[in-house]
């Protein structure tokens, strides 16, 4: 690289090291090793506008190696994003713009929350999929109002990943799908330094990465010298010319380059010593003053970016304004929903009517509701982990998403729950209203991605079916026990377990009303439509579905298919002179957000409460005096017919009636 480029690269290195030193924690190794990679990307390729960091046609950058946050923040500052030296000095400090790992909405220029290795890589696949979907749907060809081509969406998704990212299984799930879909605008820059936290990777990671990715349909390149900016530049240009394959550029770097511990695992995740910083800055030709910045280098870097990107941004913005001004109202609404990531459908207004004798699994009802949503919401897209025929989430009137139809609404994720969860994050961050489905027992595979979605407050909907031991013969491996408690324990996740068809509609009504990250838990077994369930009351989280007739002797709280059981039990108890109120609690999280007044109206102080749910007791203790009031299940299921399994675990009418009577007498 030329002296001017070297000075910018070393300024990035110096700032990153100062940030780690000031915080007394962080990861200096990647800062020193990968600085030429991120410099080349931002100086020569990435299409951004530092004054409009949410520009919908910007290139996306994902720091999948989220421990490299100091490297990213130093680059964003020098590039001209809304960051100050004081922000860099506050690295890893509470409420700063520069948290320990990149966080969406915390730092200008950060497109996604990353940190758990592999998640960023897989989410980037979702972003690349979204670009193809949006481009196919909205880009204009000639013979339109402007008599010219106009690419409303035409951006690349770039990733910086590490050896650790590629060790995680999720990255290979996602890479396999990306190759199948021929996502040519996905470019992964692999910081290949042969070191992980515990030591050299030759003890754990020896496969031929180039061959593995080629086998998955990727274009691959190898750069042997990670300091060679020209080689990195040429490789990225070559990757852009490959239109029908995602690209992996493996760049051999030296972790902690220039440090006294360069090439060693000890430089990965611990600050450098004062002696090391002094010798390093001397070697780099940087003043040994914390956060010293060359104005010449900063100006030069910003000028490179501005001159290259403004000639793309300004014409795009001019035509975009005309596009929006002259577009039909429906298109304006669609673009607004993409930009603001908020979609609205009034499910109740679609005049849902159910026959009083309806008896069907809530997964069946949900499939019908989702198909209506798809017909009324342009950006509703998603799929399943090879289970659409079981989860009933296929959108019947729409194509499958594929390399031949990127505007399809049905995504075939394959048997890849891990990747599906992360890909949904990338799709949602791109402005689409997305869903993903699998069996509830397999939601565990998706936990890390769900957790990140909730951190980012993404309006994703997870559809989890086969929700209880009553699925019977599939046995304990497929019968969820602890999964409901796991999902309910995640902050910012609204977990709906509807009792019948009306509550399914109510769940979706609430989902669009709140725009939160949500999970809908559905039955495989048929459920009878209940007389007093209510679509709109689902938005309260809990409500009365059977009122006591004369006096209030006790309250049963139930969810899902157990609501029907609770109502039958209450009728049996009334014959025994016990007058019971039944509460359906389709969403515990929403109920807990209600006013104290409403909560006490449902549960008057001093009245005994019993919980019925065919899952673990965890999370229910807050509602009852002690555990004897919990009719739950803290053991794994059994294989057998539905009725035999329920009888074995005493979740049939006779056994539950006897238990509740004993509790309330």
C-alpha positions in Angstrom: 0.0 0.0 0.0 1.1 3.6 -0.6 2.3 5.8 2.3 -1.0 7.7 2.5 -3.0 4.5 2.7 -0.6 3.1 5.3 -1.0 6.2 7.4 -4.8 5.8 7.4 -4.6 2.1 8.2 -2.2 2.8 11.1 -4.4 5.5 12.4 -7.3 3.0 12.5 -4.9 0.6 14.4 -3.8 3.3 16.8 -7.4 4.4 17.6 -8.5 0.8 18.1 -5.6 0.1 20.5 -6.3 3.2 22.5 -10.0 2.3 22.8 -9.1 -1.1 24.2 -6.5 0.4 26.5 -8.9 3.1 27.8 -11.5 0.4 28.6 -8.9 -2.0 30.0 -10.7 -4.7 28.0 -11.4 -5.6 24.4 -9.7 -7.4 21.5 -6.6 -5.8 20.1 -5.6 -8.7 17.9 -8.2 -8.2 15.2 -7.6 -4.4 15.3 -4.0 -4.8 14.3 -4.4 -7.7 11.9 -7.5 -6.8 10.0 -7.2 -3.0 9.7 -6.1 -3.2 6.0 -9.2 -5.3 5.2 -11.7 -2.8 6.6 -9.8 0.2 5.2 -9.9 -1.2 1.7 -13.7 -2.0 2.0 -14.6 1.5 3.3 -12.1 3.5 1.2 -12.7 1.8 -2.1 -16.0 -0.2 -2.2 -18.8 0.2 0.3 -21.6 2.4 -0.9 -22.8 4.5 2.1 -23.7 8.0 3.1 -22.4 9.0 6.5 -25.1 11.7 6.8 -27.8 9.2 6.0 -26.8 6.1 7.7 -30.2 4.4 7.3 -30.3 5.0 3.5 -32.3 2.1 2.2 -30.0 1.5 -0.8 -26.7 1.5 1.2 -24.4 -1.4 1.2 -24.6 -3.4 4.4 -21.6 -4.3 6.5 -21.8 -7.0 9.2 -19.0 -7.3 11.7 -19.7 -11.0 12.3 -16.5 -11.1 14.3 -18.2 -8.8 16.7 -15.2 -8.8 19.1 -13.6 -6.5 16.5 -15.9 -3.7 17.5 -13.0 -1.3 18.3 -11.8 -1.8 14.7 -15.2 -1.0 13.4 -15.8 2.1 15.6 -12.4 3.5 14.7 -13.2 3.1 11.0 -16.7 4.6 11.3 -15.3 7.6 13.2 -12.6 8.2 10.5 -15.2 7.7 7.8 -17.3 10.6 9.1 -20.2 8.9 10.8 -21.7 10.8 13.8 -19.1 9.6 16.3 -16.6 11.8 18.3 -13.3 11.1 20.0 -15.2 11.2 23.3 -17.4 8.4 22.0 -14.2 6.4 21.2 -12.9 7.2 24.7 -16.1 5.8 26.2 -15.6 2.4 24.5 -17.3 -0.3 26.6 -18.6 2.2 29.1 -22.3 2.2 30.1 -24.7 4.0 27.8 -22.0 4.9 25.3 -22.3 4.8 21.5 -19.4 2.3 21.5 -20.5 -0.8 23.4 -18.3 -3.9 23.8 -19.8 -5.6 20.7 -21.7 -3.8 17.9 -25.3 -3.0 18.7 -28.0 -2.1 16.3 -29.4 1.5 16.9 -26.6 2.2 19.4 -23.9 3.3 16.9 -24.3 5.2 13.6 -23.2 2.9 10.8 -23.8 -0.3 12.6 -26.4 -2.4 10.7 -26.9 -5.3 13.2 -26.1 -6.5 16.7 -23.3 -9.1 16.6 -21.1 -10.9 19.0 -22.1 -14.6 19.2 -19.9 -16.0 16.5 -21.6 -17.2 13.3 -24.8 -15.2 13.9 -23.6 -12.2 11.9 -22.6 -14.4 9.0 -26.0 -16.1 8.8 -27.9 -12.9 9.3 -26.0 -11.4 6.3 -27.4 -14.2 4.2 -30.9 -12.9 5.2 -29.9 -9.3 4.2 -28.6 -10.6 0.8 -31.9 -12.5 0.3 -33.9 -9.4 1.1 -31.9 -7.3 -1.4 -32.8 -9.8 -4.2 -36.5 -9.8 -3.1 -36.8 -6.0 -3.0 -34.8 -5.5 -6.2 -36.9 -8.0 -8.1 -40.1 -6.4 -6.8 -39.4 -2.7 -7.0 -36.6 -1.9 -9.4 -37.8 -0.2 -12.6 -37.0 -1.1 -16.1 -37.5 1.3 -19.1 -41.0 2.1 -20.3 -41.9 3.7 -17.0 -42.6 7.2 -15.8 -38.9 8.1 -16.0 -38.1 6.3 -19.3 -35.0 4.8 -17.7 -33.9 2.0 -15.4 -34.0 2.8 -11.7 -32.6 0.5 -9.1 -34.5 1.4 -5.9 -32.6 -1.5 -4.3 -29.2 -2.5 -5.6 -26.7 -3.0 -2.8 -24.1 -5.5 -1.6 -23.9 -7.2 1.7 -20.3 -7.4 3.1 -19.2 -9.5 6.0 -16.0 -9.5 8.0 -15.7 -12.9 9.7 -13.2 -14.8 11.7 -12.0 -18.4 12.1 -14.4 -18.7 15.0 -17.4 -17.6 12.8 -16.6 -20.4 10.4 -16.2 -23.0 13.1 -19.7 -22.4 14.3 -22.2 -24.7 12.6 -24.7 -22.0 11.9 -22.3 -20.4 9.3 -22.3 -23.6 7.3 -26.1 -24.0 7.4 -26.4 -20.4 6.1 -23.6 -20.7 3.6 -25.2 -23.8 2.1 -28.5 -22.0 1.5 -26.7 -18.9 0.1 -24.9 -21.1 -2.4 -28.2 -22.8 -3.4 -29.9 -19.4 -3.9 -26.9 -18.0 -5.9 -26.7 -14.8 -3.8 -24.1 -13.0 -5.9 -24.2 -9.8 -4.0 -23.0 -11.4 -0.7 -19.3 -11.0 -0.2 -17.6 -12.4 2.9 -14.1 -11.2 3.9 -12.5 -13.9 6.0 -9.9 -12.7 8.4 -7.9 -15.9 8.4 -5.2 -15.7 11.1 -5.1 -19.4 12.3 -5.6 -18.3 15.9 -8.5 -18.6 18.3 -8.8 -17.6 21.9 -7.2 -20.8 23.3 -4.4 -21.2 20.8 -3.6 -22.3 17.2 -6.5 -23.7 15.3 -4.5 -26.6 13.9 -5.8 -28.5 16.9 -9.5 -27.9 16.0 -10.0 -26.5 12.5 -8.0 -28.0 9.7 -10.4 -28.4 6.8 -9.8 -26.8 3.4 -12.2 -23.8 3.7 -11.8 -22.9 0.1 -12.8 -26.3 -1.2 -15.7 -26.5 1.3 -17.2 -23.2 0.2 -16.7 -24.1 -3.5 -18.6 -27.3 -2.8 -21.5 -25.2 -1.5 -21.6 -23.1 -4.7 -19.4 -20.2 -3.6 -16.8 -18.3 -5.6 -13.6 -18.3 -3.5 -10.3 -16.4 -3.6 -7.2 -16.5 -1.4 -5.0 -13.5 -0.5 -1.8 -14.6 1.1 -0.7 -11.2 2.4 -3.3 -9.4 4.5 -1.3 -6.2 4.3 -1.7 -6.0 0.5 -4.5 -3.4 0.0 -4.2 -3.7 -3.8 -4.7 -7.4 -3.7 -7.7 -7.1 -1.4 -9.2 -4.3 -3.6 -8.8 -6.5 -6.7 -10.4 -9.5 -5.0 -13.4 -7.5 -4.0 -13.8 -6.1 -7.5 -13.5 -9.7 -8.9 -16.1 -10.9 -6.4 -18.5 -8.1 -7.6 -18.2 -9.5 -11.2 -19.4 -12.9 -10.1 -23.2 -12.4 -10.4 -24.4 -15.9 -9.7 -22.4 -17.0 -6.7 -21.8 -15.6 -3.2 -18.1 -14.9 -2.6 -15.6 -15.8 0.1 -12.3 -14.0 0.1 -9.9 -15.6 2.5 -7.3 -13.1 3.6 -4.3 -14.4 5.6 -3.5 -12.0 8.4 -1.3 -12.0 11.5 -3.2 -11.5 14.7 -1.9 -8.6 16.7 0.5 -7.5 13.9 3.3 -5.3 15.3 2.6 -6.2 18.9 5.1 -7.9 21.0 2.7 -10.9 21.0 1.9 -10.9 17.4 0.7 -14.2 16.1 -0.2 -15.5 19.5 -3.5 -16.2 21.1 -2.6 -14.0 24.1 -3.2 -10.9 21.9 -6.7 -11.9 21.0 -8.7 -10.7 24.0 -6.6 -8.8 26.4 -5.3 -5.2 26.3 -1.7 -4.5 25.3 0.8 -3.5 28.0 1.9 0.1 28.1 5.4 -1.0 26.9 3.8 -2.8 24.0 1.7 0.2 23.0 4.7 2.5 23.1 6.9 0.2 20.9 3.9 -0.4 18.6 3.2 3.3 18.0 6.9 4.0 17.4 6.9 1.2 14.8 3.8 2.6 13.2 5.0 6.2 13.3 2.2 7.4 15.5 2.6 9.8 18.4 2.3 8.0 21.7 -0.6 10.2 22.8 -3.9 8.4 23.4 -6.5 9.1 20.7 -4.1 11.2 18.6 -5.5 11.5 15.1 -3.9 12.7 12.0 -6.2 15.4 10.5 -4.6 14.8 7.1 -5.4 11.1 7.2 -8.9 11.7 8.5 -9.7 14.2 5.7 -8.2 12.0 3.1 -10.2 9.0 4.1 -13.4 10.9 4.3 -12.8 12.5 0.9 -12.2 9.1 -0.7 -15.5 7.9 0.6 -17.5 11.0 -0.2 -16.2 11.4 -3.8 -16.9 7.8 -4.5 -20.3 7.5 -2.9 -21.9 10.9 -3.7 -22.0 10.2 -7.4 -24.2 7.3 -6.6 -26.2 8.7 -3.7 -27.3 12.0 -5.2 -28.7 10.7 -8.5 -30.4 7.9 -6.7 -32.0 10.3 -4.2 -33.2 12.6 -7.0 -35.0 9.8 -8.8 -36.2 8.3 -5.6 -38.0 11.5 -4.7 -39.7 11.5 -8.1 -40.5 7.8 -7.7 -42.3 8.4 -4.4 -44.0 11.5 -5.6 -45.5 9.9 -8.6 -46.0 6.4 -7.2 -49.5 4.9 -6.5 -50.6 5.3 -2.9 -50.3 1.5 -2.4 -46.6 1.6 -3.5 -45.9 4.6 -1.2 -47.4 2.7 1.7 -45.3 -0.4 0.9 -42.1 1.6 0.7 -42.9 3.5 3.9 -43.4 0.1 5.7 -40.0 -1.1 4.4 -38.3 2.1 5.5 -39.9 2.2 8.9 -40.0 -1.5 9.5 -43.6 -1.3 10.7 -46.4 -3.2 8.9 -50.1 -3.1 9.7 -53.0 -5.4 8.9 -56.3 -5.1 10.8 -57.0 -8.8 11.0 -60.3 -8.3 12.9 -61.6 -6.1 10.0 -61.4 -9.1 7.7 -64.7 -10.3 9.2 -63.6 -13.6 10.7 -66.6 -15.8 11.4 -66.3 -19.2 12.9 -68.9 -21.9 13.1 -69.8 -22.6 16.7 -69.1 -26.3 16.2 -65.6 -25.7 14.8 -63.0 -28.1 16.1 -59.6 -27.9 14.5 -55.9 -27.7 15.5 -54.8 -24.1 16.0 -52.0 -24.8 13.5 -54.7 -25.3 10.9 -56.5 -22.0 11.8 -53.1 -20.2 11.9 -52.3 -21.4 8.4 -55.6 -19.9 7.1 -54.9 -16.6 9.0 -51.4 -16.4 7.6 -52.7 -16.9 4.0 -55.1 -14.0 4.5 -52.3 -11.8 5.9 -50.1 -12.7 2.9 -52.8 -11.5 0.5 -53.1 -8.2 2.4 -49.5 -7.4 3.2 -47.0 -7.0 0.5 -43.8 -7.7 2.5 -45.0 -10.7 4.4 -42.5 -13.4 3.8 -41.0 -16.5 5.5 -40.9 -20.2 5.7 -40.1 -23.2 7.7 -37.2 -25.6 8.5 -38.5 -28.2 6.2 -41.8 -28.5 8.1 -44.3 -26.3 6.3 -46.6 -29.3 5.6 -46.7 -29.9 9.4 -46.7 -26.4 10.7 -49.2 -25.3 8.0 -47.3 -22.1 7.2 -47.1 -22.4 3.4 -48.6 -19.3 1.6 -50.7 -21.0 -1.0 -51.1 -18.2 -3.6 -47.4 -17.3 -3.8 -44.3 -18.6 -5.3 -41.3 -20.2 -3.5 -38.3 -18.0 -3.0 -35.5 -19.3 -5.3 -32.7 -18.3 -7.6 -35.4 -18.2 -10.4 -38.0 -16.3 -8.4 -36.5 -14.0 -5.8 -39.9 -12.4 -5.3 -41.4 -15.6 -3.9 -42.8 -15.3 -0.4 -42.2 -19.0 0.7 -38.7 -19.6 1.8 -37.4 -23.2 1.9 -34.9 -23.0 4.7 -34.3 -26.7 4.7 -33.5 -28.6 7.9 -31.6 -25.6 9.3 -33.3 -24.1 12.4 -30.1 -22.4 13.5 -29.6 -20.6 10.2 -33.3 -19.9 9.8 -33.4 -17.9 13.0 -30.5 -15.7 12.0 -31.6 -15.3 8.4 -34.9 -14.0 9.7 -33.0 -11.3 11.6 -31.3 -10.2 8.4 -34.6 -10.2 6.5 -36.3 -8.2 9.2 -33.5 -5.6 9.4 -34.1 -5.0 5.7 -37.7 -4.0 6.3 -39.7 -7.2 5.6 -42.4 -8.7 7.9 -41.0 -12.2 8.4 -41.9 -15.4 10.0 -40.2 -18.8 10.5 -41.7 -22.0 11.7 -40.7 -25.3 13.2 -41.9 -27.6 16.1 -41.8 -26.1 19.6 -39.3 -28.7 20.8 -36.9 -27.4 18.2 -37.1 -23.8 19.2 -34.0 -24.5 21.3 -32.0 -24.6 18.1 -33.1 -21.0 17.4 -32.5 -19.5 20.8 -29.4 -17.4 20.1 -31.0 -15.8 17.1 -34.2 -15.2 18.9 -32.3 -13.5 21.7 -30.6 -11.2 19.3 -33.9 -10.4 17.6 -35.3 -9.4 20.9 -32.3 -7.2 21.7 -32.9 -5.4 18.4 -36.7 -5.3 18.9 -37.3 -6.8 15.5 -40.9 -7.5 14.6 -40.4 -11.1 13.7 -43.0 -13.8 14.3 -42.0 -17.3 15.2 -44.5 -20.1 14.6 -44.0 -23.1 16.9 -46.4 -26.0 16.5 -46.7 -29.4 18.2 -46.9 -27.7 21.5 -47.7 -30.4 24.0 -47.3 -33.9 25.2 -50.7 -34.5 23.5 -48.9 -35.0 20.2 -48.5 -38.5 21.5 -46.6 -41.1 19.6 -43.6 -39.0 18.5 -42.4 -39.4 22.1 -40.4 -37.3 24.5 -37.9 -36.0 21.9 -40.7 -34.1 20.2 -42.9 -33.3 23.2 -42.0 -29.9 24.5 -41.7 -29.4 28.2 -39.3 -26.6 29.1 -39.5 -24.7 25.8 -42.4 -22.4 26.8 -40.6 -21.3 29.9 -37.4 -20.8 27.9 -39.2 -18.5 25.4 -41.1 -16.6 28.2 -37.8 -16.0 29.9 -36.4 -13.9 27.0 -36.8 -10.2 27.5 -38.9 -8.4 24.8 -40.5 -11.6 23.4 -44.3 -11.8 23.5 -45.2 -15.5 23.6 -48.8 -16.3 22.5 -50.4 -19.7 23.2 -53.9 -19.3 21.8 -56.8 -21.5 23.2 -58.8 -21.8 20.0 -59.4 -20.3 16.5 -60.6 -17.0 17.8 -57.5 -16.5 20.0 -55.3 -17.3 17.0 -56.8 -14.4 15.1 -56.5 -12.3 18.3 -52.8 -13.2 18.6 -52.1 -11.9 15.1 -54.2 -8.8 15.8 -52.1 -8.1 18.8 -48.8 -8.9 17.0 -49.6 -6.2 14.4 -50.8 -3.8 17.0 -47.7 -4.1 19.2 -45.1 -4.7 16.4 -42.9 -6.7 18.8 -40.8 -9.8 18.5 -43.4 -12.6 19.0 -43.8 -16.3 19.1 -47.1 -18.1 18.4 -47.4 -21.6 20.0 -49.9 -23.9 18.3 -51.4 -27.3 18.7 -51.4 -30.3 16.5 -54.4 -31.8 18.2 -57.9 -30.5 17.4 -59.4 -27.9 19.8 -63.1 -27.1 20.1 -64.1 -23.4 19.6 -64.9 -22.0 23.0 -68.1 -20.0 23.5 -66.5 -17.0 25.4 -63.1 -16.7 23.9 -62.6 -13.3 22.3 -60.4 -12.0 19.5 -59.8 -8.5 20.9 -59.2 -9.6 24.5 -56.1 -11.5 23.5 -54.4 -8.1 23.4 -54.9 -7.9 27.2 -52.8 -11.0 27.7 -55.3 -12.6 29.9 -59.1 -12.4 30.4 -62.1 -14.3 31.7 -63.4 -17.1 29.5 -65.8 -18.6 32.1 -67.2 -16.5 34.9 -68.2 -17.9 38.3 -72.0 -18.3 38.5 -72.8 -17.5 42.2 -69.6 -17.0 44.2 -65.9 -17.1 43.6 -64.4 -20.2 45.1 -61.2 -20.3 43.0 -59.6 -19.4 39.7 -58.1 -21.6 37.1 -55.4 -20.1 34.8 -54.8 -22.0 31.6 -53.3 -21.6 28.2 -53.7 -23.2 24.8 -55.4 -26.5 24.6 -55.6 -26.6 28.4 -58.2 -23.8 28.4 -60.7 -26.3 27.0 -59.7 -28.7 29.7 -60.1 -26.1 32.4 -63.6 -25.1 31.3 -64.7 -28.8 31.3 -63.1 -29.2 34.8 -64.9 -26.1 36.1 -68.2 -27.5 34.9 -67.5 -30.7 36.7 -66.5 -28.9 39.9 -69.7 -26.8 39.8 -71.6 -30.1 40.1 -69.6 -30.7 43.3 -70.5 -27.2 44.6 -67.2 -25.5 43.7 -67.8 -22.3 41.7 -64.7 -21.6 39.5 -63.6 -18.7 37.3 -61.5 -19.7 34.3 -58.9 -17.3 32.9 -57.3 -17.8 29.5 -53.8 -16.3 29.5 -52.7 -16.4 25.8 -49.8 -14.1 26.5 -48.3 -13.8 29.9 -45.9 -11.0 28.9 -48.8 -8.7 27.8 -50.8 -9.5 30.9 -47.9 -8.5 33.1 -47.8 -5.1 31.3 -51.5 -4.4 32.2 -52.5 -2.0 35.0 -52.7 -3.3 38.6 -56.4 -2.4 38.5 -57.0 -4.8 35.6 -54.9 -7.5 37.1 -56.8 -7.4 40.4 -60.1 -7.4 38.5 -59.1 -10.8 37.0 -57.5 -12.1 40.2 -59.1 -10.6 43.3 -56.7 -10.6 46.3 -57.1 -13.6 48.6 -58.7 -15.9 46.0 -56.9 -19.2 45.4 -55.5 -19.6 41.9 -54.6 -22.9 40.2 -52.5 -23.1 37.0 -53.0 -25.8 34.4 -50.4 -26.1 31.6 -48.9 -29.2 30.2 -45.3 -27.9 30.5 -42.8 -27.0 33.1 -43.8 -25.1 36.2 -41.0 -22.6 35.8 -42.4 -19.1 35.5 -45.8 -19.8 37.0 -44.9 -19.5 40.7 -45.6 -15.8 40.7 -49.3 -16.4 40.2 -49.9 -18.9 43.1 -49.3 -19.4 46.8 -47.0 -22.4 46.4 -46.2 -25.2 44.0 -49.1 -27.4 45.1 -51.3 -25.0 43.1 -49.5 -25.8 39.9 -50.8 -28.6 37.7 -47.9 -28.6 35.4 -45.3 -31.1 34.1 -41.6 -31.2 35.2 -40.6 -34.4 33.5 -40.2 -35.6 30.0 -43.0 -37.1 28.0 -43.7 -40.6 26.7 -44.5 -42.2 23.4 -48.0 -43.4 23.0 -51.5 -42.4 21.9 -52.6 -38.9 22.8 -55.2 -40.2 25.3 -52.8 -42.7 26.9 -50.0 -40.1 27.3 -52.4 -37.5 28.9 -53.8 -40.2 31.2 -50.3 -41.3 32.1 -49.4 -37.8 33.2 -52.8 -37.1 34.8 -53.8 -34.4 32.4 -57.2 -35.9 31.6 -60.5 -34.5 32.9 -60.9 -36.9 35.7 -57.5 -36.5 37.2 -57.3 -32.7 36.9 -60.8 -32.3 38.4 -59.8 -34.4 41.3 -56.6 -32.4 41.8 -58.3 -29.0 41.7 -61.0 -30.2 44.1 -58.4 -31.4 46.5 -56.6 -28.0 46.3 -59.7 -25.9 46.8 -61.5 -27.9 49.5 
